[in-house]
Amino acid sequence: MLPWAVRRTRLPLLSLRCVDCRSESATTGEGRFRVNANGKLLDVWLLVRCVSCDRTSKLTVHERAPVRSFDPAELDGYHANDQGLVAARLLDPLLARRNRFTLDWAGAWELDAPSGWSDEAWPVRVEVAFDDPVPVRPEWLIAQGLGFSRSEVARRIKSDTPLRRTRSTGFSFTVMPLD
């Protein structure tokens, strides 16, 4: 069995309309949080910047949350602009739904596939793992990883999962030998 991995190379862009220039792309840049205290309640925002006009906007992470409801390590992460916490919040589907944005993964990921797979005994079983929820069509990913055309993928690949449906979780497939 050959292991493949889909890994993030950078944080994805956000598809979010800018209120100034009406552009559809924003970025988290270096990834910064803003924490505001109002008595014993905290507001936490993730700051994003428009790629076209550089306007900064805020995505609500927590709104009017009691200070005691925060894990101390998480609160320290917000204050220190922890990059792991930035990525975790940005990839959270609830945050995306609440703030009405989608992620644009174009150019933000890579496929780590070992070469020399043709030396394996046929048929070859491949296991694909995703480090982050990158939406990609398995058919396209397999074609890129093996250097096959899409028609050759249809002929030589056997899989339990539909290859034409976009996925963001792991799957496996079998490469059959040439007839």
PyRosetta script that sets phi, psi and omega in degrees:
from pyrosetta import init, pose_from_sequence

init()
pose = pose_from_sequence("MLPWAVRRTRLPLLSLRCVDCRSESATTGEGRFRVNANGKLLDVWLLVRCVSCDRTSKLTVHERAPVRSFDPAELDGYHANDQGLVAARLLDPLLARRNRFTLDWAGAWELDAPSGWSDEAWPVRVEVAFDDPVPVRPEWLIAQGLGFSRSEVARRIKSDTPLRRTRSTGFSFTVMPLD")
pose.set_psi(1, 131.6)
pose.set_omega(1, 178.6)
pose.set_phi(2, -99.3)
pose.set_psi(2, 131.5)
pose.set_omega(2, 176.5)
pose.set_phi(3, -92.1)
pose.set_psi(3, 130.2)
pose.set_omega(3, 171.1)
pose.set_phi(4, -115.5)
pose.set_psi(4, 150.8)
pose.set_omega(4, 177.7)
pose.set_phi(5, -136.2)
pose.set_psi(5, 135.8)
pose.set_omega(5, 173.2)
pose.set_phi(6, -101.2)
pose.set_psi(6, 116.8)
pose.set_omega(6, -174.8)
pose.set_phi(7, -121.6)
pose.set_psi(7, 147.7)
pose.set_omega(7, 177.4)
pose.set_phi(8, -78.4)
pose.set_psi(8, 133.1)
pose.set_omega(8, 176.5)
pose.set_phi(9, -97.8)
pose.set_psi(9, -24.0)
pose.set_omega(9, 176.0)
pose.set_phi(10, -158.7)
pose.set_psi(10, 171.6)
pose.set_omega(10, 175.3)
pose.set_phi(11, -70.8)
pose.set_psi(11, 141.9)
pose.set_omega(11, 179.8)
pose.set_phi(12, -70.2)
pose.set_psi(12, 158.5)
pose.set_omega(12, 173.0)
pose.set_phi(13, -75.5)
pose.set_psi(13, 161.3)
pose.set_omega(13, 177.1)
pose.set_phi(14, -104.3)
pose.set_psi(14, 136.4)
pose.set_omega(14, 171.4)
pose.set_phi(15, -90.7)
pose.set_psi(15, 98.8)
pose.set_omega(15, -172.8)
pose.set_phi(16, -148.6)
pose.set_psi(16, 124.5)
pose.set_omega(16, -176.9)
pose.set_phi(17, -71.9)
pose.set_psi(17, 128.9)
pose.set_omega(17, 177.2)
pose.set_phi(18, -77.1)
pose.set_psi(18, 137.7)
pose.set_omega(18, -179.5)
pose.set_phi(19, -75.5)
pose.set_psi(19, -20.0)
pose.set_omega(19, 179.9)
pose.set_phi(20, -88.7)
pose.set_psi(20, -57.9)
pose.set_omega(20, -171.1)
pose.set_phi(21, -105.3)
pose.set_psi(21, -2.1)
pose.set_omega(21, 178.4)
pose.set_phi(22, 67.5)
pose.set_psi(22, 13.6)
pose.set_omega(22, 175.9)
pose.set_phi(23, -66.3)
pose.set_psi(23, 157.4)
pose.set_omega(23, -176.9)
pose.set_phi(24, -103.7)
pose.set_psi(24, 4.7)
pose.set_omega(24, -175.5)
pose.set_phi(25, -121.9)
pose.set_psi(25, 136.8)
pose.set_omega(25, 175.3)
pose.set_phi(26, -138.5)
pose.set_psi(26, 160.1)
pose.set_omega(26, 179.8)
pose.set_phi(27, -133.6)
pose.set_psi(27, 157.1)
pose.set_omega(27, 175.5)
pose.set_phi(28, -87.4)
pose.set_psi(28, -5.9)
pose.set_omega(28, -179.8)
pose.set_phi(29, 59.3)
pose.set_psi(29, -125.7)
pose.set_omega(29, 178.6)
pose.set_phi(30, -79.2)
pose.set_psi(30, -8.2)
pose.set_omega(30, 179.5)
pose.set_phi(31, 79.3)
pose.set_psi(31, 95.6)
pose.set_omega(31, -178.1)
pose.set_phi(32, -129.9)
pose.set_psi(32, 142.4)
pose.set_omega(32, 174.6)
pose.set_phi(33, -105.9)
pose.set_psi(33, 154.8)
pose.set_omega(33, 170.3)
pose.set_phi(34, -122.3)
pose.set_psi(34, 126.1)
pose.set_omega(34, 180.0)
pose.set_phi(35, -115.1)
pose.set_psi(35, 128.0)
pose.set_omega(35, -178.7)
pose.set_phi(36, -126.0)
pose.set_psi(36, 128.1)
pose.set_omega(36, 179.4)
pose.set_phi(37, -100.5)
pose.set_psi(37, 136.6)
pose.set_omega(37, 175.5)
pose.set_phi(38, -132.4)
pose.set_psi(38, 90.2)
pose.set_omega(38, -173.7)
pose.set_phi(39, 69.0)
pose.set_psi(39, -124.1)
pose.set_omega(39, 179.4)
pose.set_phi(40, -99.7)
pose.set_psi(40, 16.0)
pose.set_omega(40, 179.2)
pose.set_phi(41, -113.0)
pose.set_psi(41, 145.1)
pose.set_omega(41, 179.9)
pose.set_phi(42, -121.1)
pose.set_psi(42, 144.0)
pose.set_omega(42, 168.3)
pose.set_phi(43, -113.9)
pose.set_psi(43, 136.2)
pose.set_omega(43, 177.0)
pose.set_phi(44, -127.4)
pose.set_psi(44, 129.4)
pose.set_omega(44, 178.8)
pose.set_phi(45, -125.0)
pose.set_psi(45, 149.1)
pose.set_omega(45, 170.3)
pose.set_phi(46, -100.9)
pose.set_psi(46, 124.5)
pose.set_omega(46, -177.7)
pose.set_phi(47, -84.3)
pose.set_psi(47, 133.1)
pose.set_omega(47, 176.8)
pose.set_phi(48, -127.1)
pose.set_psi(48, 155.6)
pose.set_omega(48, -176.3)
pose.set_phi(49, -127.0)
pose.set_psi(49, 135.5)
pose.set_omega(49, 176.6)
pose.set_phi(50, -66.9)
pose.set_psi(50, 134.9)
pose.set_omega(50, -179.0)
pose.set_phi(51, -73.7)
pose.set_psi(51, -25.2)
pose.set_omega(51, -177.6)
pose.set_phi(52, -85.1)
pose.set_psi(52, -51.7)
pose.set_omega(52, -172.7)
pose.set_phi(53, -110.6)
pose.set_psi(53, -2.1)
pose.set_omega(53, 177.1)
pose.set_phi(54, 71.3)
pose.set_psi(54, 13.2)
pose.set_omega(54, 178.1)
pose.set_phi(55, -70.3)
pose.set_psi(55, 135.9)
pose.set_omega(55, 178.5)
pose.set_phi(56, -93.8)
pose.set_psi(56, 134.7)
pose.set_omega(56, 176.3)
pose.set_phi(57, -127.7)
pose.set_psi(57, 168.6)
pose.set_omega(57, -178.7)
pose.set_phi(58, -119.4)
pose.set_psi(58, 137.1)
pose.set_omega(58, 171.0)
pose.set_phi(59, -105.9)
pose.set_psi(59, 126.3)
pose.set_omega(59, -177.7)
pose.set_phi(60, -72.0)
pose.set_psi(60, 121.6)
pose.set_omega(60, 176.1)
pose.set_phi(61, -98.0)
pose.set_psi(61, -50.5)
pose.set_omega(61, 175.2)
pose.set_phi(62, -135.0)
pose.set_psi(62, 140.5)
pose.set_omega(62, -178.8)
pose.set_phi(63, -128.8)
pose.set_psi(63, 121.2)
pose.set_omega(63, 178.1)
pose.set_phi(64, 50.4)
pose.set_psi(64, 47.9)
pose.set_omega(64, -179.9)
pose.set_phi(65, -93.7)
pose.set_psi(65, 135.9)
pose.set_omega(65, 177.2)
pose.set_phi(66, -61.4)
pose.set_psi(66, 140.2)
pose.set_omega(66, -178.5)
pose.set_phi(67, -56.5)
pose.set_psi(67, -38.6)
pose.set_omega(67, -177.7)
pose.set_phi(68, -67.2)
pose.set_psi(68, -17.0)
pose.set_omega(68, -179.1)
pose.set_phi(69, -79.6)
pose.set_psi(69, -9.3)
pose.set_omega(69, -179.2)
pose.set_phi(70, -90.6)
pose.set_psi(70, 138.9)
pose.set_omega(70, 169.4)
pose.set_phi(71, -69.2)
pose.set_psi(71, 132.4)
pose.set_omega(71, -178.0)
pose.set_phi(72, -56.4)
pose.set_psi(72, -36.8)
pose.set_omega(72, 179.3)
pose.set_phi(73, -67.1)
pose.set_psi(73, -38.3)
pose.set_omega(73, 178.3)
pose.set_phi(74, -65.6)
pose.set_psi(74, -43.6)
pose.set_omega(74, 179.0)
pose.set_phi(75, -62.9)
pose.set_psi(75, -40.7)
pose.set_omega(75, 175.9)
pose.set_phi(76, -62.2)
pose.set_psi(76, -37.9)
pose.set_omega(76, 178.2)
pose.set_phi(77, -63.3)
pose.set_psi(77, -38.8)
pose.set_omega(77, 177.2)
pose.set_phi(78, -65.2)
pose.set_psi(78, -42.4)
pose.set_omega(78, -179.7)
pose.set_phi(79, -68.1)
pose.set_psi(79, -33.8)
pose.set_omega(79, -177.0)
pose.set_phi(80, -91.3)
pose.set_psi(80, 1.5)
pose.set_omega(80, -177.0)
pose.set_phi(81, 54.3)
pose.set_psi(81, 48.7)
pose.set_omega(81, -179.5)
pose.set_phi(82, -60.0)
pose.set_psi(82, 124.0)
pose.set_omega(82, -175.6)
pose.set_phi(83, -66.6)
pose.set_psi(83, -33.0)
pose.set_omega(83, 175.6)
pose.set_phi(84, -64.6)
pose.set_psi(84, -38.6)
pose.set_omega(84, 178.1)
pose.set_phi(85, -70.9)
pose.set_psi(85, -36.0)
pose.set_omega(85, 175.6)
pose.set_phi(86, -60.2)
pose.set_psi(86, -48.4)
pose.set_omega(86, 179.9)
pose.set_phi(87, -63.1)
pose.set_psi(87, -43.8)
pose.set_omega(87, -179.4)
pose.set_phi(88, -61.6)
pose.set_psi(88, -42.5)
pose.set_omega(88, -179.6)
pose.set_phi(89, -70.9)
pose.set_psi(89, -40.5)
pose.set_omega(89, -179.1)
pose.set_phi(90, -64.6)
pose.set_psi(90, -35.5)
pose.set_omega(90, -179.0)
pose.set_phi(91, -85.5)
pose.set_psi(91, -1.0)
pose.set_omega(91, 179.7)
pose.set_phi(92, -75.2)
pose.set_psi(92, 117.7)
pose.set_omega(92, -178.4)
pose.set_phi(93, -64.0)
pose.set_psi(93, -27.3)
pose.set_omega(93, 177.9)
pose.set_phi(94, -67.8)
pose.set_psi(94, -38.8)
pose.set_omega(94, 176.6)
pose.set_phi(95, -64.6)
pose.set_psi(95, -41.3)
pose.set_omega(95, 179.5)
pose.set_phi(96, -63.7)
pose.set_psi(96, -42.6)
pose.set_omega(96, -179.8)
pose.set_phi(97, -66.5)
pose.set_psi(97, -44.9)
pose.set_omega(97, -178.2)
pose.set_phi(98, -63.8)
pose.set_psi(98, -36.3)
pose.set_omega(98, -177.3)
pose.set_phi(99, -100.0)
pose.set_psi(99, 5.7)
pose.set_omega(99, 174.7)
pose.set_phi(100, 54.9)
pose.set_psi(100, 56.1)
pose.set_omega(100, 173.5)
pose.set_phi(101, -135.2)
pose.set_psi(101, 160.6)
pose.set_omega(101, 171.7)
pose.set_phi(102, -123.2)
pose.set_psi(102, 164.1)
pose.set_omega(102, -179.3)
pose.set_phi(103, -99.2)
pose.set_psi(103, 136.8)
pose.set_omega(103, 176.7)
pose.set_phi(104, -105.1)
pose.set_psi(104, 104.4)
pose.set_omega(104, -174.2)
pose.set_phi(105, -87.0)
pose.set_psi(105, 2.0)
pose.set_omega(105, -177.4)
pose.set_phi(106, -57.6)
pose.set_psi(106, 122.5)
pose.set_omega(106, 178.6)
pose.set_phi(107, 74.0)
pose.set_psi(107, 8.8)
pose.set_omega(107, -175.8)
pose.set_phi(108, -106.9)
pose.set_psi(108, 7.9)
pose.set_omega(108, -178.9)
pose.set_phi(109, -146.9)
pose.set_psi(109, 165.8)
pose.set_omega(109, 177.0)
pose.set_phi(110, -143.9)
pose.set_psi(110, 156.4)
pose.set_omega(110, 176.6)
pose.set_phi(111, -99.7)
pose.set_psi(111, 123.7)
pose.set_omega(111, 176.6)
pose.set_phi(112, -101.1)
pose.set_psi(112, 97.1)
pose.set_omega(112, -177.9)
pose.set_phi(113, -122.1)
pose.set_psi(113, 125.6)
pose.set_omega(113, 179.9)
pose.set_phi(114, -66.9)
pose.set_psi(114, 144.5)
pose.set_omega(114, 176.8)
pose.set_phi(115, -88.9)
pose.set_psi(115, 170.0)
pose.set_omega(115, 179.5)
pose.set_phi(116, 82.6)
pose.set_psi(116, 19.2)
pose.set_omega(116, -179.2)
pose.set_phi(117, -68.7)
pose.set_psi(117, -20.8)
pose.set_omega(117, -177.3)
pose.set_phi(118, -69.3)
pose.set_psi(118, -12.1)
pose.set_omega(118, 177.8)
pose.set_phi(119, -80.0)
pose.set_psi(119, -11.9)
pose.set_omega(119, -179.1)
pose.set_phi(120, -70.7)
pose.set_psi(120, 157.9)
pose.set_omega(120, 174.7)
pose.set_phi(121, -72.4)
pose.set_psi(121, 139.8)
pose.set_omega(121, -178.5)
pose.set_phi(122, -83.5)
pose.set_psi(122, 146.9)
pose.set_omega(122, -9.0)
pose.set_phi(123, -73.7)
pose.set_psi(123, 157.1)
pose.set_omega(123, -177.8)
pose.set_phi(124, -103.0)
pose.set_psi(124, 127.6)
pose.set_omega(124, 178.5)
pose.set_phi(125, -97.9)
pose.set_psi(125, 132.2)
pose.set_omega(125, -179.2)
pose.set_phi(126, -123.3)
pose.set_psi(126, 133.6)
pose.set_omega(126, 178.1)
pose.set_phi(127, -111.8)
pose.set_psi(127, 121.2)
pose.set_omega(127, -178.8)
pose.set_phi(128, -104.3)
pose.set_psi(128, 125.9)
pose.set_omega(128, 178.1)
pose.set_phi(129, -116.9)
pose.set_psi(129, 143.1)
pose.set_omega(129, 178.7)
pose.set_phi(130, -110.6)
pose.set_psi(130, 124.4)
pose.set_omega(130, 174.8)
pose.set_phi(131, -75.2)
pose.set_psi(131, -33.4)
pose.set_omega(131, 179.1)
pose.set_phi(132, -133.4)
pose.set_psi(132, 161.2)
pose.set_omega(132, -176.8)
pose.set_phi(133, -76.3)
pose.set_psi(133, 66.8)
pose.set_omega(133, 179.4)
pose.set_phi(134, -79.5)
pose.set_psi(134, 118.2)
pose.set_omega(134, 179.5)
pose.set_phi(135, -78.2)
pose.set_psi(135, 119.5)
pose.set_omega(135, -178.6)
pose.set_phi(136, -149.2)
pose.set_psi(136, 147.5)
pose.set_omega(136, 176.7)
pose.set_phi(137, -81.5)
pose.set_psi(137, 125.8)
pose.set_omega(137, -179.4)
pose.set_phi(138, -55.4)
pose.set_psi(138, -37.6)
pose.set_omega(138, 179.5)
pose.set_phi(139, -57.6)
pose.set_psi(139, -46.1)
pose.set_omega(139, -179.7)
pose.set_phi(140, -68.7)
pose.set_psi(140, -42.3)
pose.set_omega(140, -179.3)
pose.set_phi(141, -62.2)
pose.set_psi(141, -44.0)
pose.set_omega(141, 179.6)
pose.set_phi(142, -65.1)
pose.set_psi(142, -43.5)
pose.set_omega(142, 178.8)
pose.set_phi(143, -59.6)
pose.set_psi(143, -42.8)
pose.set_omega(143, 179.0)
pose.set_phi(144, -67.4)
pose.set_psi(144, -44.0)
pose.set_omega(144, -176.5)
pose.set_phi(145, -67.8)
pose.set_psi(145, -35.5)
pose.set_omega(145, -177.1)
pose.set_phi(146, -99.6)
pose.set_psi(146, -12.1)
pose.set_omega(146, -177.2)
pose.set_phi(147, 74.7)
pose.set_psi(147, 28.2)
pose.set_omega(147, 178.9)
pose.set_phi(148, -94.8)
pose.set_psi(148, 159.5)
pose.set_omega(148, 168.5)
pose.set_phi(149, -81.2)
pose.set_psi(149, 164.5)
pose.set_omega(149, 179.8)
pose.set_phi(150, -64.7)
pose.set_psi(150, -33.0)
pose.set_omega(150, 178.2)
pose.set_phi(151, -69.6)
pose.set_psi(151, -35.2)
pose.set_omega(151, 176.8)
pose.set_phi(152, -69.4)
pose.set_psi(152, -34.8)
pose.set_omega(152, 174.9)
pose.set_phi(153, -60.9)
pose.set_psi(153, -44.7)
pose.set_omega(153, 179.7)
pose.set_phi(154, -61.7)
pose.set_psi(154, -35.6)
pose.set_omega(154, -178.5)
pose.set_phi(155, -79.0)
pose.set_psi(155, -40.2)
pose.set_omega(155, -167.9)
pose.set_phi(156, -105.2)
pose.set_psi(156, -5.3)
pose.set_omega(156, -176.3)
pose.set_phi(157, -107.5)
pose.set_psi(157, 131.8)
pose.set_omega(157, 174.8)
pose.set_phi(158, -116.0)
pose.set_psi(158, 129.2)
pose.set_omega(158, -178.1)
pose.set_phi(159, -147.2)
pose.set_psi(159, 148.9)
pose.set_omega(159, 176.2)
pose.set_phi(160, -81.3)
pose.set_psi(160, -17.8)
pose.set_omega(160, -179.1)
pose.set_phi(161, -102.6)
pose.set_psi(161, 148.6)
pose.set_omega(161, 177.6)
pose.set_phi(162, -63.8)
pose.set_psi(162, 129.8)
pose.set_omega(162, -177.0)
pose.set_phi(163, -82.6)
pose.set_psi(163, -17.9)
pose.set_omega(163, -177.7)
pose.set_phi(164, -94.7)
pose.set_psi(164, 2.4)
pose.set_omega(164, -179.8)
pose.set_phi(165, -103.8)
pose.set_psi(165, 132.2)
pose.set_omega(165, -179.2)
pose.set_phi(166, -63.1)
pose.set_psi(166, 135.1)
pose.set_omega(166, 180.0)
pose.set_phi(167, -130.3)
pose.set_psi(167, 158.6)
pose.set_omega(167, 173.9)
pose.set_phi(168, -137.6)
pose.set_psi(168, 18.2)
pose.set_omega(168, 176.6)
pose.set_phi(169, -127.5)
pose.set_psi(169, 166.8)
pose.set_omega(169, -176.7)
pose.set_phi(170, -63.0)
pose.set_psi(170, 154.6)
pose.set_omega(170, 176.5)
pose.set_phi(171, -155.9)
pose.set_psi(171, 170.8)
pose.set_omega(171, 177.4)
pose.set_phi(172, -134.7)
pose.set_psi(172, 158.9)
pose.set_omega(172, 179.1)
pose.set_phi(173, -152.1)
pose.set_psi(173, 165.9)
pose.set_omega(173, 179.8)
pose.set_phi(174, -121.1)
pose.set_psi(174, 130.8)
pose.set_omega(174, 176.2)
pose.set_phi(175, -94.8)
pose.set_psi(175, 119.6)
pose.set_omega(175, -178.9)
pose.set_phi(176, -88.9)
pose.set_psi(176, 152.5)
pose.set_omega(176, 179.5)
pose.set_phi(177, -71.5)
pose.set_psi(177, 163.3)
pose.set_omega(177, 176.2)
pose.set_phi(178, -63.8)
pose.set_psi(178, 143.4)
pose.set_omega(178, 178.7)
pose.set_phi(179, -78.2)
pose.dump_pdb("model.pdb")
